[in-house]
Amino acid sequence: MNLSDINTLKNLLSRHGFSFKKSLGQNFLIDSSVCPAMAEAACNENTGVLEIGPGVGVLTYELSKIAKKVVAIELDERLKKVLPITLAECENVEIIYGDAMKLDLHKIIEEHFSDCDNVCVCANLPYYITSPIVMMLLESHLPIKSITVMVQLEAAQRLCAEVGSRDAGAVTVAVNYYAESEILFSVGRESFMPSPNVDSAVIQLKIRENPPIAVKNEKKFFSLVKACFAQRRKTLLNTVSNTLKIDKNELRNALNQIGLSDTVRGEALTMEQLAALSDLI
């Protein structure tokens, strides 16, 4: 079956009464060149791949040709009639139906990939839940080597931005804390069915063994980061003091100690400066 042929897929989905749900962010990847490139970037013959949201299985199929084993987590149980057909040739694929945000991914990895040399995540993520899924994967400290995902182009630019640049946000800092990020290639909107109103990009996050900075308290560090980006147009002094209820004089002194003006905006701070400020306050 040609999973990249729109008419073939439309007929298959129609036969099984499947219709796309906007609430699930369902834009199925159908470009015949994108999925092989994602699979090659993500894994090798000794890799176990955890896929989130296989859709009709176009990426899953390509992953199965390279990886040792693929476990795909699918939220939409209506695809139970479709995936056994599209993935009939893939003997090393297993589908788990459930919500990846709620399932015990540590247990799934332990039970299904014990014979694999390494484990990675590869997925075409729904746009509406990109950041929550990425952060869940990073903060869960899963035993994975990398995360290779398709996301909205704007999200890719933010996730992979340099901390301290205009494109950076709180999620940029968090991603950089846990991983080394890179935009691999862009993908046009015509590569999906139905076609979304925006372009996409494939990014890869290589999990760090250790964070690039040392902080005294991770929880306080991330609270500061969120506060810094809470109101981007305001100075760090105002937004952080209001959000974290810190005395302005104390915060001003801390900024001065690390050589920063009290008119600086939070988005301008580097990872090292954020860490130093977090430790001081």
Phi and psi in degrees as a GROMACS rama.xvg file:
@    title "Ramachandran Plot"
@    xaxis  label "Phi"
@    yaxis  label "Psi"
@TYPE xy
-86.4528  99.3262  ASN-2
-75.5414  -7.29931  LEU-3
-95.5715  -2.84252  SER-4
-88.6777  118.814  ASP-5
-60.053  -43.739  ILE-6
-65.8603  -38.6397  ASN-7
-61.3645  -45.4341  THR-8
-67.8976  -42.3755  LEU-9
-60.1923  -42.207  LYS-10
-65.8425  -41.6463  ASN-11
-62.9089  -48.0069  LEU-12
-64.678  -38.9048  LEU-13
-64.4675  -40.4779  SER-14
-61.2214  -29.4262  ARG-15
-104.433  14.8333  HIS-16
65.5484  28.7012  GLY-17
-90.5954  133.519  PHE-18
-129.997  147.975  SER-19
-71.835  141.234  PHE-20
-110.681  117.504  LYS-21
-62.6659  -31.8945  LYS-22
-64.1331  -21.3848  SER-23
-101.078  3.91908  LEU-24
60.5625  41.0233  GLY-25
-84.7358  102.306  GLN-26
-128.82  100.501  ASN-27
-78.4964  130.549  PHE-28
-74.7953  125.422  LEU-29
-126.938  -2.06036  ILE-30
-67.4364  125.237  ASP-31
-71.1322  -15.3252  SER-32
-98.4903  -24.6009  SER-33
-72.1986  -49.2751  VAL-34
-62.3761  -43.3444  CYS-35
-60.1124  -38.0933  PRO-36
-66.0049  -39.7532  ALA-37
-63.7695  -44.8391  MET-38
-62.9904  -42.9772  ALA-39
-65.4061  -35.4909  GLU-40
-73.4962  -26.8117  ALA-41
-89.4401  -36.0168  ALA-42
-147.756  173.645  CYS-43
-137.142  -171.388  ASN-44
-67.7936  -11.4817  GLU-45
-106.002  7.11244  ASN-46
-95.462  141.112  THR-47
-98.1071  130.194  GLY-48
-113.419  127.674  VAL-49
-101.234  115.603  LEU-50
-106.563  138.195  GLU-51
-113.532  118.981  ILE-52
75.5627  67.4084  GLY-53
-69.214  -17.7089  PRO-54
63.3743  -124.002  GLY-55
-90.9518  1.16881  VAL-56
95.5757  17.0491  GLY-57
-64.8716  -48.8853  VAL-58
-69.515  -39.0978  LEU-59
-54.8594  -44.9346  THR-60
-59.0232  -45.0378  TYR-61
-68.7356  -38.2181  GLU-62
-62.559  -39.4452  LEU-63
-64.5155  -25.6902  SER-64
-75.9588  -19.372  LYS-65
-111.441  -47.4707  ILE-66
-72.7887  161.407  ALA-67
-72.4825  -40.4574  LYS-68
-154.031  146.485  LYS-69
-126.837  127.768  VAL-70
-116.246  118.482  VAL-71
-109.099  130.492  ALA-72
-102.877  119.917  ILE-73
-122.137  127.925  GLU-74
-78.3338  -35.3373  LEU-75
-87.0509  104.751  ASP-76
-71.1261  -9.87138  GLU-77
-65.7896  -20.1168  ARG-78
-80.7297  0.224997  LEU-79
-61.0354  -25.5296  LYS-80
-86.3494  -21.3002  LYS-81
-94.7792  -47.871  VAL-82
-61.2382  -36.694  LEU-83
-61.7622  -23.2085  PRO-84
-83.7954  -49.0311  ILE-85
-69.9066  -26.1052  THR-86
-111.077  23.0681  LEU-87
-59.0175  -30.0437  ALA-88
-86.3144  -5.63166  GLU-89
-97.7773  93.4946  CYS-90
-76.2719  -16.6149  GLU-91
-102.146  22.9739  ASN-92
-116.118  135.869  VAL-93
-128.927  136.086  GLU-94
-105.511  130.496  ILE-95
-115.03  124.491  ILE-96
-94.1869  122.742  TYR-97
166.904  -178.729  GLY-98
-95.4488  115.766  ASP-99
-60.5536  -25.1853  ALA-100
-74.1795  -16.0799  MET-101
-114.934  -20.2014  LYS-102
-73.0566  157.278  LEU-103
-84.8136  92.3324  ASP-104
-69.7737  -31.0169  LEU-105
-59.1705  -44.4425  HIS-106
-67.4095  -41.5091  LYS-107
-61.4348  -44.4437  ILE-108
-64.486  -42.6715  ILE-109
-63.5879  -41.2437  GLU-110
-78.1645  -31.2406  GLU-111
-105.784  -18.4231  HIS-112
-121.895  24.0524  PHE-113
-64.0231  -23.1729  SER-114
-99.1205  10.4717  ASP-115
-101.723  146.043  CYS-116
-69.9785  -33.4162  ASP-117
-153.01  164.849  ASN-118
-130.177  141.148  VAL-119
-137.375  166.824  CYS-120
-110.573  135.887  VAL-121
-141.548  131.333  CYS-122
-163.528  154.702  ALA-123
-102.29  98.181  ASN-124
-82.3708  141.2  LEU-125
-60.4941  135.648  PRO-126
-59.3595  -37.575  TYR-127
-69.2198  -15.1652  TYR-128
-129.066  20.7881  ILE-129
-56.4715  -58.9768  THR-130
-62.4844  -44.8458  SER-131
-58.4295  -40.2329  PRO-132
-68.9493  -45.5991  ILE-133
-59.4963  -45.4459  VAL-134
-68.0351  -36.8904  MET-135
-60.9731  -43.7854  MET-136
-63.3249  -40.1013  LEU-137
-74.3464  -45.9361  LEU-138
-72.5609  -19.4348  GLU-139
-76.5359  -9.53693  SER-140
52.7585  47.3867  HIS-141
-69.13  150.2  LEU-142
-77.6192  64.3101  PRO-143
-119.317  154.572  ILE-144
-89.2938  -37.5104  LYS-145
-159.19  166.222  SER-146
-128.569  116.943  ILE-147
-116.536  113.198  THR-148
-138.173  150.42  VAL-149
-91.978  127.716  MET-150
-138.767  167.951  VAL-151
-58.649  141.961  GLN-152
-55.8582  -42.4528  LEU-153
-62.5075  -39.9035  GLU-154
-66.217  -39.0277  ALA-155
-61.1084  -42.8048  ALA-156
-65.0052  -35.4141  GLN-157
-75.9116  -44.1967  ARG-158
-62.2289  -33.5774  LEU-159
-105.164  11.3879  CYS-160
-69.6021  162.502  ALA-161
-81.2871  129.784  GLU-162
-61.6202  129.718  VAL-163
102.519  -7.44543  GLY-164
-94.6641  168.303  SER-165
-65.4563  -29.4146  ARG-166
-77.3227  -11.8129  ASP-167
-75.2304  152.834  ALA-168
-141.297  -175.203  GLY-169
-59.2576  -38.1236  ALA-170
-67.6103  -29.3184  VAL-171
-61.9688  -45.2669  THR-172
-62.9601  -44.0157  VAL-173
-62.9959  -44.6742  ALA-174
-60.5418  -44.8827  VAL-175
-65.6715  -27.189  ASN-176
-67.7705  -38.4698  TYR-177
-98.1962  -22.5409  TYR-178
-151.963  163.479  ALA-179
-96.2051  123.978  GLU-180
-107.615  150.29  SER-181
-155.579  136.689  GLU-182
-85.0797  120.055  ILE-183
-83.096  -49.55  LEU-184
-166.194  159.15  PHE-185
-93.4803  158.759  SER-186
-136.962  127.285  VAL-187
-72.9458  157.107  GLY-188
-64.2078  -22.9694  ARG-189
-71.4091  -5.63071  GLU-190
-82.8389  1.14759  SER-191
-121.742  158.047  PHE-192
-132.229  120.906  MET-193
-68.2572  159.21  PRO-194
-75.2652  127.008  SER-195
-77.0128  176.515  PRO-196
-91.8665  5.22709  ASN-197
-135.573  160.178  VAL-198
-86.7259  167.355  ASP-199
-128.712  177.898  SER-200
-153.679  151.654  ALA-201
-99.1158  125.966  VAL-202
-118.602  157.551  ILE-203
-130.117  131.2  GLN-204
-112.886  112.924  LEU-205
-91.9759  117.189  LYS-206
-65.4773  129.172  ILE-207
-78.4157  147.798  ARG-208
-73.2226  -35.9335  GLU-209
-140.163  148.207  ASN-210
-60.479  153.509  PRO-211
-75.0022  -10.7874  PRO-212
-132.153  158.508  ILE-213
-109.23  131.427  ALA-214
-127.626  150.125  VAL-215
-70.8998  -34.5737  LYS-216
-144.364  107.84  ASN-217
-59.7483  -41.6927  GLU-218
-61.3977  -44.3743  LYS-219
-68.8833  -35.3378  LYS-220
-60.7872  -48.1563  PHE-221
-72.3412  -28.1641  PHE-222
-64.5748  -41.6459  SER-223
-64.0379  -43.9506  LEU-224
-59.1872  -47.0621  VAL-225
-61.7134  -39.7929  LYS-226
-65.3781  -38.5623  ALA-227
-61.1874  -32.7502  CYS-228
-104.296  6.80292  PHE-229
-64.9075  -39.1422  ALA-230
-136.645  88.9353  GLN-231
-61.1879  -28.2429  ARG-232
-81.0312  -13.5903  ARG-233
-93.7384  160.155  LYS-234
-69.2928  156.169  THR-235
-59.1015  -38.8564  LEU-236
-56.7417  -45.2349  LEU-237
-74.7306  -48.3279  ASN-238
-69.0739  -39.2593  THR-239
-72.7777  -41.2892  VAL-240
-64.0634  -38.0284  SER-241
-73.4716  -41.6589  ASN-242
-74.0086  -43.6353  THR-243
-98.7683  1.45077  LEU-244
57.3666  48.7842  LYS-245
-105.658  137.721  ILE-246
-59.5234  133.671  ASP-247
-62.6513  -37.1257  LYS-248
-65.255  -40.4385  ASN-249
-63.2944  -43.44  GLU-250
-68.127  -39.002  LEU-251
-62.1803  -42.3482  ARG-252
-63.3509  -39.9623  ASN-253
-65.3744  -41.6423  ALA-254
-62.2362  -42.9676  LEU-255
-63.76  -34.879  ASN-256
-64.4009  -29.2038  GLN-257
-102.893  16.1707  ILE-258
77.3088  28.0979  GLY-259
-113.82  145.291  LEU-260
-74.891  152.811  SER-261
-79.0364  5.31516  ASP-262
-104.224  3.6554  THR-263
-67.8821  147.206  VAL-264
-95.2573  149.194  ARG-265
-58.0676  -34.115  GLY-266
-67.4117  -14.463  GLU-267
-86.2789  -11.0298  ALA-268
-79.3393  141.911  LEU-269
-82.0733  172.596  THR-270
-59.2129  -42.6006  MET-271
-65.0934  -40.3681  GLU-272
-69.0204  -39.2374  GLN-273
-62.6453  -42.0626  LEU-274
-64.5416  -43.6616  ALA-275
-64.4085  -41.7655  ALA-276
-66.1243  -39.8631  LEU-277
-60.6518  -42.992  SER-278
-66.3539  -34.1092  ASP-279
-74.7052  -32.137  LEU-280
